[in-house]
């Protein structure tokens, strides 16, 4: 039954979240002691013991983790050691920035990746297709932070380019490269899509975050479509006299997208998980930058809440992809029945 498959996947997802949370929580013990950054130079041994008692740091490790899980289920993520405010409120204020950046990056990666993948597969011997494939190596090879720095230099600082055979120069810079720009509060959700400055500010970070995912999706779609185009039923469709448009988009593309769904879902999860690098380069005020600052001040509640949030998003996306994948191809359930 489909219900048993869903229950099984949900149970596996919960188990993964518990293991990830346990591993992440254990790593915090090696980051440092938050007491050192919270007390001044005049602290005494008694002051240290009192603060550790108040924060619950003197409890055994597994008991600390259990207390965190119990509070998290109730919606209480603790109090930030640095800011003294509820972690849930701090993350809620930063989350819109990260989600908007992830959505725009995902649209760029999916839209351009699928379109360019189809084009380079259909026109695989064309000059433009070969140029696109050669250029895509940049997105696959260069690390995200370096792509961000190059975009800042090229379109933020700008390059003076001379128009050939003239004395006219123009500068490629002027794009915002720091922060989120002007935002508007819409019922507790701060968005930059409602202002021109906010829209400009998200362009370079979104390209930086989505470029690697776009090239990966493009190359995957191309490889899968080329394999489908060599299948026997495609040859049979050509022998029947079907047009190239009908073969490519009605038959080949539909079968190409089935295996692409899983990898695409993983990449969308990676966009959210690895936005931390892009947010650091562009000082984008999202939860990724919040996590980096929390590491510097050993703000354990913020670090724990961030990692659990990212884990929930990543596992949730993978769960949805698994369900969609099985709905498309019921044979993957492994019970021999048709849904």
C-alpha positions in Angstrom: 0.0 0.0 0.0 1.1 3.6 -0.6 0.3 4.4 3.0 2.8 1.8 4.3 5.5 3.3 2.0 4.8 6.8 3.3 4.9 5.7 6.9 8.2 3.9 6.3 9.7 6.9 4.6 8.6 9.2 7.4 10.0 6.9 10.1 13.3 6.8 8.2 13.3 10.6 7.9 12.7 11.0 11.7 15.6 8.6 12.4 17.9 10.5 10.1 17.0 13.8 11.9 17.7 12.3 15.3 21.1 11.0 14.2 22.1 14.3 12.5 21.1 16.2 15.5 23.1 13.9 17.8 26.2 14.2 15.6 25.9 18.0 15.4 25.2 18.4 19.1 28.3 16.3 19.9 30.5 18.5 17.7 29.5 21.6 19.7 31.7 20.3 22.6 34.8 21.0 20.4 33.8 24.5 19.3 34.6 26.1 22.6 33.1 27.0 25.9 30.4 29.7 25.7 31.1 30.7 29.3 34.5 32.2 28.2 32.8 34.6 25.9 29.9 35.5 28.3 31.9 36.3 31.4 34.5 39.1 31.7 38.1 38.9 32.9 37.1 39.5 36.5 35.1 36.2 36.7 35.6 33.8 39.5 35.4 30.1 39.7 32.0 30.4 41.4 30.7 32.7 38.7 31.7 30.1 36.1 30.0 27.3 38.0 26.8 29.4 38.5 26.6 30.2 34.8 27.2 26.6 33.7 24.5 25.6 36.1 22.1 28.2 34.8 22.7 27.2 31.2 22.6 23.4 31.9 26.1 22.9 30.6 27.1 20.8 33.6 24.6 18.1 32.7 25.7 14.9 30.9 25.8 15.2 27.1 22.9 13.0 26.3 20.7 14.7 28.9 21.5 18.1 27.3 20.5 16.7 23.9 17.3 15.2 25.2 16.3 18.5 26.9 17.0 20.2 23.6 14.8 17.8 21.7 11.9 18.0 24.2 12.0 21.8 24.1 12.3 21.8 20.2 9.2 19.7 19.8 7.3 22.2 21.9 8.6 25.1 19.8 11.2 26.3 22.3 14.6 26.5 20.8 16.2 28.1 23.8 17.7 31.5 24.4 20.7 32.9 22.5 23.8 33.2 24.7 24.9 36.2 22.8 21.7 38.2 22.1 19.7 37.1 25.1 16.6 36.6 22.9 14.6 33.5 22.0 16.3 31.6 19.2 13.0 31.0 17.5 12.4 34.7 17.1 16.0 35.3 15.9 15.7 32.6 13.2 12.2 33.7 12.2 13.6 37.2 11.5 16.4 35.9 9.4 14.6 33.0 7.6 12.8 35.1 4.9 16.1 36.3 3.5 17.5 32.8 3.2 14.3 31.4 1.7 14.0 34.2 -0.9 17.6 33.7 -1.9 17.0 29.9 -2.2 13.8 30.3 -4.2 15.4 32.7 -6.7 18.5 30.5 -7.0 16.3 27.4 -7.5 14.3 29.0 -10.2 17.5 30.0 -12.0 19.0 26.5 -11.6 15.9 24.6 -12.6 14.8 27.0 -15.4 18.1 27.5 -17.2 19.4 24.0 -16.3 16.5 22.1 -17.9 16.2 24.4 -20.9 19.9 24.4 -21.7 20.1 20.7 -21.0 17.4 20.0 -23.6 19.0 22.4 -26.1 22.5 20.9 -25.8 21.0 17.4 -26.2 18.9 18.2 -29.3 21.7 20.3 -30.9 24.6 18.3 -29.5 26.7 18.8 -32.6 26.1 22.5 -32.9 28.6 25.2 -32.2 26.5 27.0 -29.6 25.7 23.8 -27.8 29.4 23.0 -27.6 30.2 26.5 -26.3 27.5 26.1 -23.6 29.0 22.8 -22.5 32.5 24.2 -22.4 31.3 27.3 -20.4 29.4 25.0 -18.0 32.8 23.7 -16.8 33.2 27.0 -15.0 30.2 26.5 -12.9 31.2 22.9 -12.0 34.9 23.6 -11.4 35.0 26.9 -9.5 34.1 27.0 -5.8 31.1 29.0 -4.8 33.0 31.7 -2.9 35.3 32.3 -5.8 32.3 32.7 -8.2 30.9 35.3 -5.8 34.1 37.2 -5.6 34.4 37.3 -9.4 30.9 38.5 -9.7 31.5 41.3 -7.1 34.6 42.4 -9.0 33.0 42.2 -12.4 29.6 43.7 -11.7 29.9 45.4 -8.3 33.3 47.1 -8.5 33.1 47.0 -12.3 35.5 46.9 -15.3 36.2 49.7 -17.7 35.6 48.3 -21.1 36.3 50.2 -24.3 34.0 49.9 -27.3 36.1 48.8 -30.3 37.1 51.4 -32.8 35.9 54.2 -30.5 37.1 56.2 -27.5 34.0 55.3 -25.6 34.3 53.4 -22.3 31.6 51.9 -20.1 31.8 50.4 -16.6 30.2 47.0 -15.9 29.8 47.7 -12.2 27.1 49.3 -10.1 25.3 46.2 -8.8 24.7 46.0 -5.1 27.1 43.5 -3.5 26.4 43.9 0.3 23.3 43.1 2.2 19.7 42.7 1.2 18.8 46.2 0.2 15.5 47.9 1.1 12.9 45.5 2.4 9.2 45.8 3.2 7.4 44.1 6.1 4.3 42.2 5.0 2.6 40.9 8.1 5.8 39.7 9.8 7.5 38.6 6.5 10.2 40.9 5.4 10.7 40.8 1.6 13.0 42.5 -0.8 10.9 41.7 -3.8 8.7 44.8 -3.2 11.5 47.2 -3.8 13.8 47.8 -6.8 16.9 48.0 -4.5 15.9 44.6 -3.0 15.5 43.0 -6.4 18.9 44.3 -7.5 20.5 43.1 -4.3 19.4 39.5 -4.8 20.7 39.1 -8.4 24.4 38.5 -7.8 23.9 36.2 -4.7 21.2 34.2 -6.5 23.5 33.6 -9.5 26.4 32.7 -7.2 24.3 30.2 -5.3 22.5 28.7 -8.3 25.3 28.5 -10.9 26.8 25.2 -9.7 23.3 23.6 -9.4 22.3 24.9 -12.8 25.3 23.4 -14.6 24.9 20.1 -12.8 21.2 19.9 -13.7 21.9 21.0 -17.3 24.6 18.2 -17.7 22.3 15.7 -16.1 19.3 16.5 -18.3 21.5 16.4 -21.4 23.0 13.0 -20.5 19.6 11.5 -19.7 18.0 12.9 -22.8 20.8 11.7 -25.1 20.3 8.2 -23.6 16.5 8.3 -24.1 17.0 9.5 -27.7 19.0 6.4 -28.4 16.2 4.1 -27.1 14.4 1.7 -29.5 10.9 3.3 -29.0 12.4 6.6 -30.2 13.7 4.9 -33.3 10.2 3.4 -33.8 8.6 6.8 -33.4 10.9 8.3 -36.1 10.0 5.3 -38.3 6.3 6.1 -37.9 7.0 9.6 -39.3 6.5 11.6 -36.1 8.0 15.1 -36.1 11.1 15.9 -34.2 9.1 18.3 -32.0 6.7 15.5 -31.0 9.5 13.0 -30.4 11.7 15.4 -28.4 9.1 17.0 -26.2 6.2 14.5 -26.0 8.2 11.3 -25.7 11.8 11.9 -24.9 11.5 14.8 -22.4 8.8 13.0 -20.3 11.0 10.0 -19.8 14.1 12.1 -19.3 12.6 13.9 -16.3 11.9 10.8 -14.2 15.5 10.1 -13.1 16.2 13.9 -13.0 13.6 14.4 -10.2 15.6 12.8 -7.5 18.9 14.6 -8.3 17.0 17.9 -8.7 15.4 17.5 -5.3 18.8 16.9 -3.7 20.2 20.0 -5.4 17.4 22.1 -4.1 18.1 20.9 -0.6 21.8 21.7 -1.2 20.8 25.3 -2.2 19.3 25.8 1.3 22.0 24.0 3.1 25.0 25.6 1.4 23.6 29.1 1.2 25.9 29.8 4.2 28.8 30.4 1.8 27.0 32.8 -0.4 25.5 34.7 2.6 29.0 35.1 4.0 30.5 36.5 0.8 27.7 39.0 0.2 26.9 39.6 3.9 23.3 38.5 3.2 21.4 38.7 6.4 20.0 35.1 6.4 20.3 32.2 8.8 23.6 31.1 7.2 25.3 34.3 8.2 23.6 34.0 11.6 25.2 30.5 12.0 28.7 31.9 11.2 28.4 34.6 13.8 27.1 32.0 16.3 30.2 29.9 15.8 32.4 32.9 16.6 30.6 33.5 19.9 30.0 29.8 20.7 26.2 30.4 20.7 25.2 26.8 21.1 21.4 27.3 21.0 21.6 29.2 17.7 24.0 26.6 16.2 21.8 23.7 17.3 18.6 25.3 16.0 20.2 26.2 12.7 21.5 22.7 12.0 18.2 21.1 13.0 16.3 23.5 10.8 18.5 22.8 7.8 18.2 19.1 8.5 14.4 19.3 8.6 14.3 21.2 5.3 16.8 18.8 3.6 15.1 15.7 4.8 11.6 17.1 4.0 12.6 17.9 0.5 14.1 14.4 0.0 10.9 12.9 1.4 8.7 14.8 -1.0 11.0 13.8 -3.9 10.8 10.1 -2.9 7.0 10.2 -2.8 6.9 12.0 -6.2 9.4 9.5 -7.7 7.4 6.5 -6.5 4.1 8.1 -7.7 5.6 8.4 -11.1 7.2 5.0 -11.2 5.5 2.6 -8.8 8.0 -0.2 -9.5 10.4 1.5 -7.1 8.3 0.5 -4.1 9.7 -3.0 -4.4 6.5 -4.8 -3.4 5.6 -5.8 -6.9 2.2 -4.0 -6.8 0.9 -1.1 -8.8 -0.2 1.9 -6.9 
